[in-house]
Amino acid sequence: MAKIGVFVCHCGENIASVVDTEKLVKEISEHPGVAVATEYKYFCSDPGQETVKRAIRENNLTGVVVSACSPRMHETTFRKACAEAGLNPYMLEMANIREHCSWVHSDKEEATNKAIEITRSLVEKVKRNNDLKPISVPVTRRALVIGGGIAGIQAALDIASAGREVVLVEREPSIGGHMSQLSETFPTLDCSQCILTPRMVEAIQHPNIKVLTYSEIESVDGYIGNFKVKVRKKARYVDMDKCTGCGDCIQKCPVKKIPSEFECGLGNRTAIYTPFAQAVPNVPVIDTTRCTYFKNGKCKICQKTCQIENCIDFEMQDTFEEIEVGAIVVATGFQIQDTTLYGEYGYGKYKDVITGLSFERLASASGPTGGVIRRPSDGKIPDTIVFIQCAGSRDPSKGVKYCSKICCMYTAKHAMLYAHKNHDGKSQIFYMDIRAAGKGYDEFTRRAIEEDGAEYLRGRVSKLYEENGKLIVRGVDSLLGKPVEVAADMVVLATAMVPQPDAKETAKKIGIGYDEYGFYNEAHLKLRPVETATAGIYLCGACQSPKDIPDSVAQASAAAAKVIGLFSREQLEREPVVASVSDATCAGCFGCVMACPYNAIDVRDINDRNGNLIKQVADINPGLCQGCGTCVTFCRSNSIDLAGFTEKQIFAEVMAL
């Protein structure tokens, strides 16, 4: 006979204010098979869990139903409590009467009746639950980090420092990401390169880190603890083992007028180049789309100049490397929005309208102007600069509804840098709201206003045009309630942070989810912020959402901690909620093979004693299966069941309603 315990949680007032918990307990206590029914204000608290444990022991309960919040919230908590009381943790079910009842209904009677029905259906299900055991899978204790920005570097260093091998893959010729382009960082105005370069060098020199630059992920197969990753190592046409980084080839290259991506087009580079002076590794790469030899078969001056034999090889081809890893950290970073979408701001039309990232390069001592802020059009030092915030962010008409988070802070920083370099200069900032939430952030923006003379104008810019060598910025000061017109020498746009252009394609390769914009989805916003829905794959940095450097570094260390925890055991225990196939009834149609989104189903031969083939059936790899149930719905012969959600269990739930 089933002996079920039902525990109804008030969840403070979240549930009890709408659901009549006393009536729920009374009704469910009369249901067949229910041995215990009680209520408590917070069952997730220590006293609440002790109540559950005591009831299991004293009444020899065979199953437990907790009527409370979503199982995503506290299922693990109550499973642990059941296990400590001697009950199989998979003999627990959670009836979600918070999200499904109290949060969506205002009528108390209707909400209570619905809560009774939901709880009753879960009682019937738990009667038919089986004692399941976690699945053990071996763990390859090597990690892959995708992206070599500050977040990827931090994650790689933390994992490597714990004694585990790390492969760091970066698509650009050097690690460093966008942080390497910055002049100084808020709120301390530290030199960006002074902070970043030692970390880059530490990563390339760490004995546990293998850095693959100018490389991209081709495919990812496998499952947590056992991923197989194929990496394309693009041809640099320079032998990394032989090159000393002397730079002679770069100096002699005759093609010198190529706009530099690193300098945001404000400076030039050659056809053979390193992105910036502090690049790691300090090995150049040949741009085949601009190189004279690759265009017409002539030149090879770089090869003739190089003093090391066969260091530059024009016959080099892309190569592939298969890597086995147990965990993946995704840190692919961000890009800035295409500002040509804003015709009213004149970007692309007027040379002196630039992005915030371009301003960083002008302010940087290693930038194209040596740290002197000059107008791109004529090289003059501007007397007045207008900064326009929310140039892309918080603008549904342009497709970006969200706040990019860092713009208010870096605009204040830009105004301060300009004031420090040009004491007589004037900076005016058009803004919607100042969002400076962080340690020392609000103080930083106040300093820009009070000490460095930045003038903030609350309002949007409607039009920008050129007149007599000046950029005329028309806007409105909503605090004064009147239009404003400013004659500026240069305009800087605080452009939106957006995902990488191929973020969605990368997500599909890796097997993770993404939102409407292309930022990667975490498993749970509050409780699992660095995990993805795919076990063993973690997120950090601005690939998940707009972030500043401190947040990116903190999240990178959090992701690293998750990986280190995963690698702490040679065998991994995972959820037993996986599908299984009945060989006796499987018709061999293999519709499930095509339907499975995790490639967890193969074809298996069934032979007689003499080795003769009898038939072929579907075979599910429990290590790969994620328990989504897609195969169950596709099976024409009804031969597949999902552990914990069998046909008998679901039918019992439905019939109890």
N, C-alpha and C positions, 0 to 999 in steps of 0.2 A: 504493500500500500504506500502511495506517495504521502510524504509529510512535508508540506511546503510552508515556508515562513515568508510572510509578506510584511515589508517594512515601509511605511509611508512617511516620507520626509516633508516637513513644512517648507524647507528651503528659506528659512526666515519668514518673510511675508510673500516671497515670490510665488509660492504655490498656495499657501494657506489663506491668503487674502481673497482668492477666487474659488478654490476647490474646498468643499466641505470635507476635510480630512477625517473627521470623526465618523461621518456617514460612510465614507469610503472604507474605513477599517471595519465598521459594523457589517457592511454588505459583503465584503470579501472574506470575512471570517466565517461566513456561512457557506462559502463555496466548497464543494467536495475536494478533499485532499489538502485543504489549508489547515495546518496545525497551529500556527501562530500568526497573529495579525496585530500590529502595533504601530504607533506613530511617534514621531520625535521631531524636534525643531531642526536639528542639523545632524543627519545620520552620517555625513562625511566627517564629522568631528571625531576625536578620540573616544568620548563617551558613547557616541552613536555607534561607532564600529564595535566597541566592546559589547554593546547591547546585542548586535547581530551575532557576534562570536558566542556569547553566552547562550543565546537562543538555539544556535546550531548544536552546541554541546548538550544542553539540558534536554532538548526535545528530539535529538537524533534526526535532525532535518535531512531530507534527501534533496531538497532544492530550495533556492532563495529567490524571491522577487523583490527588488527595491524599486518602489514607485517614487521617482524623484526627477532628476534632470536628465539630460542627454547622456547616453552611454559613452559618448566621446569625452565627456567631462570626468566622470568618476567610475567608469566600469573597472578600470585597473585597480582603483582603491578598494572596491568591494570584492573583487576577485581575490585580492591579497588577504582581505579579512576572512573570507571563506576558507582559503587554503590554510591559514593559521589556526582555524577552528577544526581542521581535519576534513573539510568538505572539498571535493574536486571543484576548482575555481570555475570550471565551465558548466557547473550546475547552477550558475547564477544568471538571472536575466534582469534587465533594467527596463521598467515601464516609464517612458518619458512623458510624465504628466505636467511638466513645466512648459517646455516649448510647444507641446501638442495640445495643451489644455489651458493652463492659467495665463500663458502669454498671448494666446490668440482668441480667447473668449472673455466676454464681459458678464455674461449671464451665469450666475453661480450654479444654478440648478443644472443647466446644460453642461457646464464644465465639469461638474461633479459626476454626472451620469457618464460622460465620455471617459473620465478618469477611471471609473469603475469598469467600464467595458475594456479599456486598454489593459488594466491590471489583470482582469479575468483572462484575457487572451494570453498574456504572458505566463500566467499560472498553468494554463493548459499546455503551453509550449514546454515549460521547464519540466513538466511531468515526463516528457518524452526525450529530454536531453540525455546524452550519453557522457560517460567519463572520458573526456579527451585528454591527451597528453601532448605537451609541446613537441614540435619537430626539431631535431638537432641537425644542423648543417655545419660543415667545416668552414673555417674563416681564413681567407688569404689576408695576412696582416700586412698589406701594402695599400696605400691610399693614392688616389688620383685627385689632383686639384686642377680644375679647368679655369684658367684665367690667372694672369701674373700681375694684377694690380696690387695695391696695398692689402686688400682683403685676402687675395689668394696667397700672397707672400706670407702674411701673418699666419694663416691657417697651416700652410706647409711647414713653417718654422716650428709651430707649436707641436704638430704631429711628429715631426722629425726629432725634436728635442725630447720626446717621450720614448725615443728609441725605435720608431717605426719608419719604414721606407716610404718615401713620397715621390711621385712623379708629377711635376708641375708643367702643365702644357699651356703655352701662350702663343696666340696666332701672330703677334707682331714680332719683328726682329729682336726686340728687347723687352724684358720685364719692366714693370714700373707703372703701367697704366696711365690714367689721367693725372694722378698725383705728381708724376714726373714733369708735367707741363706747368704746374703751379709755381708762382713766385714765393708767396708766403702763405701761411695757414692761419685761419682764425681759431680761437680768439686770442692766441698768444703771439701771433705774427712771427712764428718760427719760420726759418728758411725751409721750404719744402724739400729741396734736394738734400739739405743737411740731415733731415730726419730719414728720408727714404733711401738714399744711396747706401748707407751702411747696412740696411735691411736687405737691399738687393744683393750686395756683395756677400752677406752672410748666407743668403739662400743659395747662391751659385756655388759657394765653397763648402756648404754643409755636406758631410759625408753621407747623410741619409736622404739627401734630396737630389733627384735627377731632373734637371731643367731642360725641357724641350721647347725652344723658342722657334718662331716661324713654323709652327705646327698646328694642325687642327684635328678635332675629333671626327672620325669618319663614321664609326658605329659603336654602339654599346649593347652588349648582350649579357645574359646571365641575371643573377639575383644577388641579394644582400650576402656579403661574404665571398661571393664568387662571380664577380663581373669580368667579362672579357671585352677589352676596349681596343679598337683599331685606330691608330693615330697616323695621320699623313704628315710626314716631315717634308715640307716644301723645299725645293732646291734653292739654296742660297747662291750657288755657283762660286762659293768660297769655302775651302776646307777649314772647318772649325778647329780641327786638331793642329793644323799647321799654322794658321794665321796668328800673328803676334799683335795685331791691332795697331800697326805703325801708322796707318793712314796715308801712305804714299799713293796708293791706288785712287783714293778719294781726291787727293790734291791734283792729280794728273788727269782725271777724267775730263774730257772736253765738253760734256753735256752738263752745264752748270746752272741752267735757268729753270729748273723744275720746282714748282711751288712745294714747299715742305709741308707735309701733313702735320708734323709735330709742331711747327710754327704757325699752324692755322692759315697757311698761305701768305703770311707776312714776310717770310724769308724763303730762300731757295736752297735746294740741295742738288747733288749730282746724281747720275744714273746708278753709280755704285755708292752706297752710303750707309752710315749708321744713323739711327733716328736723332740721337742727341749725344753730346760729348761724354756723358756719364753712362752710356748704354751698357747694359749687362745682358749677354756677353758683348764684349767690345769687338765684334766681328761684323764686317759689312755684308750687305746683301745687294744683289744686282736687280734693278727694276727692269724686267725684260720688256715692258711696254715702252720704255724710254731709251733703252740702251741702243746705241748705233749698231753694234754688232748683231743684235737680235732682230733689228729692223731691216738691215741691208747686207749683213755678212761682212762688214768692214769695221776697222778700228782695233780692238783688243789692246788698247794702250795700257789699260789697267794691268793686264796680264804681263805685258812687256816690262812695266815698271816694277812689278812685284819681285822682290829679291829672293823669294822662297819658291823653289821649283814646284810646279803643279799645284800651287795653293789656290789659284783661280782656275776653275775648270768649267768651260762653257758647255761641256757635254753632260754635266751633272743632271740627274733626274730626281723626281720626287720618289721618296721611299716610304715604306709602310712598316709600322712596328706594332706587334700584338702585345698587349700588356694585361696581365691578370692582377686584379685589385679586389680588395674586400669592401671598399667604401669609396664614394665619389663626393667631392666638395665642389659645388658649382659657384664660381665667383667671376662671371663673365662681364660684370660691370655695366656701363651705360654709354650712351652717346647724347649729344645735345640735339635738340629739335632743329629741323630744317627751317631756318629763319626767313627764307624766301616766302614762306606762307604769309608773312606780315608785310604786305605791300605798302601799308600805311606808314611803316617805319623806315622804308627806303633801303632795307638791307639788300645788298647786291647791286643796287642802283647807285648809291653814294659810297665811295671808298671809306669815308670817315664814320660810317655806321658799322660798328663791329660787335662781336659777341663778347660775353664776359670772359670766355676762355682765351680769346684773342688778346684781350686786355691783360690777362695774366702773362702772356708771352712778351708784351711790351714792357711790363713792369719787372720782368725777370732779368737778373744780371747776365744770364746765359742766353737771353732772347735776341732777336734780330737787331734791336736797337741798343743792346748792352745795358738795359735797365732804364734808359731815358724814354719817357712816354712821349712819343711823337705821332703826329697824324700820318696815317698810311698814304694819304694823297700827296703830300708835299714835304713830309718830314719835319714840319714845324711843331713846336711844343704848344699844345692847346692851352688857352687861357680859361676856357669854360668847357666843362664836360657835363652832359646830361646823361644820367643813368635811368633807364626805363625798366622797372621791375615787372614781373609777371608777363614777360614777353613770350607767351606760350602757355605758361602754367595757369590753372584756374580759368580756362577759357574753353568752354564746351564747343563753341563754334569752330575752333581749330582742332578739336578732337582730344584735348588734354584737359580733363576736368579737375585733376588732382593738383595739389600744391607740391612743388619740387623741393621744398623744405630748406635747401641750402642758399637760395637766391638772396634772401634778405641779408644773410650774414656775409656772403661774399661781395655783395654790393657795398655794404658798409666798409668792408675791408678795402675794396677798390677806391672808395672815396678817401680813406685814410692813407693808402699808398700814394695816391695822387697828391694829397696835401703834403706828405712828407718829401715828395720829389719836386713839387712845384709850390712853393710857399705862398705865392701870389695867386695861385689858381683858384677857380671857383667850381664847386661841384653841386649840382642840383639833382635830386632823386625823386622821380615820380613813382608813387607806390600806392597799393591798395590797402594793405595792412602790413605792419611790421611783425613778423613771426620769428621771434628770437628766443625759442625755448631750449635751454641747455645751460650747463654750468658756465657762468661767466658770459653768456651770450647777450643778454639784455644790457649788461654793463658795457659790453663791447660796442653795441649800436649807440648807446648814450655817449660813449667816448667819441664816436665819429661825429656826432652832432655838437657836443659841448666843447670838445678840445680841438677838433680838426675842421670845424666850420661847415660840415655837410648840411645842405638845406633840403629838407624833406617837404615835398608837395603832395598832399593826398589827393590823387585823382589819376585818371587815365589819359593817355596821349591819343589824340584823334587823328593827327596829321603831322607829317614831317616833310619838309621840302628845302631845297637849296636856294639861297639868294645872296648875291654879292659875296660869295666865298664863305658864307655862314650856313649852318644847318638850322632852319627855323623849326622849332618844336612847339606845336600848339596842343595845349591840354586844358585841364581844368583843375582848380584848387577847390575841392569839395568842402573843405573846412571854411574857406572864405566865401564860397559860393560864387566865384567869378572865373571867367576864362583866363588862361595864362599863356603867354608867348615868350619863349626863351630863344635867344640867338646863341647857338653853341658852336664850338669848333670841332667837337667830336661827340658822338652818341654811342653809348654802350648798352647793349640789350642783355638783360638777365634772362637768358633763354631756358626753356624747360629741359629737364632731364628726361630722357626717354630710353626705352630698352634698346639693345643692340639691334641693328636692322634685321639680322637673321635669328633673333631670339626665339621665335616660334619654331623655326626649323631645328634649331639646336635642342629645344625642349622635346621635340618629337624623337630626335635621335637618342636622347638620354632616357626618355620615358617619364617626364615630369609634367605637371600641369602649369598653366599660365593664365593670367587674367585677360580682360578685354584689351589692355594696352600692350601686353607682351611681357610684363613682369612675372617672375616665377612665383607660383603659389606655395605657401608653407602648409604643413599638415594641419596645424591649428594655430590661429593668430596669437592666442594667449599662452597655451600650454606646450606647444611644439613649434616655436617660431623659427627654428633653423632646420627643421626636418621637412621632407616632402612626403607626399602620399606614397611614394615608392621607397620601400625600406632600404636603408643603406646609402641614400643619396641626400645630401645636405646642402643648404644654401647659405651664402654670406655676401654681404656687400650690396651694391646698388643694383644688382640683377634682380633682387627681390622687390625693392621699392627705392625711391630716392633717399639717399643717406649721405651724411657727412663722414669725414675720416674717422673720428672717434667711434661713431656707431658702427661703421664698417669693420674696424679693427676688433671691437668688442664682439660683434657677431661672428667674426672669423675665429676668434678664440673659443667661442661657444660651440661652433661647428666642429672645431678641432677636438674639443672635449668629448663631444658625442662620438667621434671617430675613435678616439683613444679608449673610451668606454667599450665600444664595440670590439676593439682589438684586445681587450683585456682577457678574453677567453679564446681558446683554440676551437671550441665548438659553440655555436650560437643556437640558443633556443628561440624558436619563433612560433607564432600563432598556429594552432592546428586546424584552423578554419580553412580547409582546402578541399577541393573537389576530388572525387574518386569515381572510377568507371567500373561497372559490372561487366566482367568479361562474358558472362553467360548470355546477356541480352544485347550487347553492343553489336550493331548492324554493320559497322565499318564504313559508314558514310563519310566520316571525318569532317562534317560540318563544324564540329567543335574546334578542330585544328585551325580552320580559317577564321573562326570567330574570336579565338583567344587573343586578347590584346597584349599578353605578356609572353607569348610564344612558349607556353608551358606544356603544350600537348604534342606528343610525338606518336608515331605509328609503331605498334609492337606486334611481332609475329607470335602466333600460338601454334606450336607443333605437336604432333603425336609422339609416342615413345620412340618411333623410328626416325624422327627428325623431319617428317613430312609436314608441310604447311597445311594447317586446318583452316585458319582464317587470320585476318588482321584486325586488331582492335586499337582503340585510342588508349594512350597511356599518359597519365598526368604526372609531371615532375613536381612533387610537393615542395621542393625548394624554390621553384619558379612561381608556382601558383600563388596568387594574391587573394584568392577567395572572393572574387568579384561576382561569380555566379553566371557569367555570360554564357559559358558552355552549357549550363543546365537548361537554359531557355532554348538553346539551339538544338539540343539532342532530340532527334525525331523518335528514337526508340525508348526514350525515358530511362536511359541507362546511367545517367550521371546524377549523383547527389552531392550536396555541399555539406560537409560536416558542420554541425551546429545549426543548419538551416535545411534539414532534410524535408522531403515532401510530406512525411507524416507530421513533422513539427509545424510546418506552415499550414497544413490542412487543419490541424487542431486549433491553431490560432484563429483561423478564419471562422471555424464552426463555433468558437466561443463567443463571437461577437453577436 
